[in-house]
């Protein structure tokens, strides 16, 4: 299924096929959607570079820093609450 099925078409620059949806950076594979969550020990925002290198094509976060991320062909989606 294409990523535009999950999100507003206006915010998608790369309408990739979705291989996986996860909030665990260790599980990310090519064409994943990665949800950035802030936990007690870790903050998913710290793993953005890693998940992009592993093949994530869409990053979803409630952290406003996501708005300043700039990678070619990566969808960065800001929302009020990722849960």
Legacy VTK file of the C-alpha trace (Angstrom):
# vtk DataFile Version 3.0
C-alpha trace
ASCII
DATASET POLYDATA
POINTS 83 float
0.000 0.000 0.000
1.260 3.497 -0.795
2.027 5.995 1.961
-0.615 8.444 0.656
-3.268 5.995 1.898
-2.168 6.795 5.459
-1.516 10.556 5.357
-2.756 13.767 3.786
-1.578 13.851 0.208
-0.321 17.438 0.549
2.430 16.466 3.001
3.850 13.561 0.963
6.814 14.154 -1.341
7.719 10.474 -1.769
4.699 8.216 -2.299
6.555 4.988 -1.515
5.163 1.531 -0.908
4.956 0.890 2.841
6.902 -2.162 3.990
6.535 -1.634 7.748
5.157 0.782 10.321
7.133 0.917 13.565
8.330 3.025 16.469
11.347 0.764 17.068
14.481 1.867 15.233
15.850 -1.698 15.400
12.927 -2.959 13.299
13.152 -0.400 10.487
13.616 -1.796 7.000
13.558 -0.215 3.543
10.356 1.820 2.919
9.289 1.905 6.572
7.204 4.540 8.310
8.924 5.431 11.591
6.939 7.002 14.425
9.103 9.102 16.740
8.116 8.466 20.348
9.608 9.953 23.497
10.129 7.284 26.138
11.440 7.303 29.674
14.977 6.368 28.628
15.149 7.188 24.921
13.763 9.705 22.487
12.998 8.397 19.016
14.119 11.726 17.589
17.696 10.724 18.404
17.390 7.819 15.958
16.227 9.692 12.855
19.609 9.529 11.087
19.860 5.815 11.844
16.395 4.915 10.564
16.906 6.904 7.370
20.162 5.031 6.745
18.241 1.780 7.303
15.663 2.801 4.694
12.807 4.613 6.439
11.062 6.899 3.949
8.480 8.555 6.222
9.113 9.958 9.710
6.177 11.018 11.907
6.749 13.093 15.041
5.081 15.430 17.503
8.483 17.061 18.111
8.608 20.411 16.302
12.262 19.818 15.411
10.933 17.527 12.678
9.990 20.663 10.741
13.659 21.583 10.285
14.767 18.132 9.062
15.879 18.125 5.467
16.693 14.893 3.671
16.052 14.312 -0.014
12.976 12.139 -0.751
12.075 11.618 2.922
8.593 12.502 4.184
8.661 14.375 7.500
5.223 14.657 9.048
4.496 16.775 12.099
1.393 16.050 14.172
0.042 17.014 17.588
0.064 13.492 18.969
1.626 10.423 17.356
-0.388 8.088 19.540
LINES 1 84
83 0 1 2 3 4 5 6 7 8 9 10 11 12 13 14 15 16 17 18 19 20 21 22 23 24 25 26 27 28 29 30 31 32 33 34 35 36 37 38 39 40 41 42 43 44 45 46 47 48 49 50 51 52 53 54 55 56 57 58 59 60 61 62 63 64 65 66 67 68 69 70 71 72 73 74 75 76 77 78 79 80 81 82
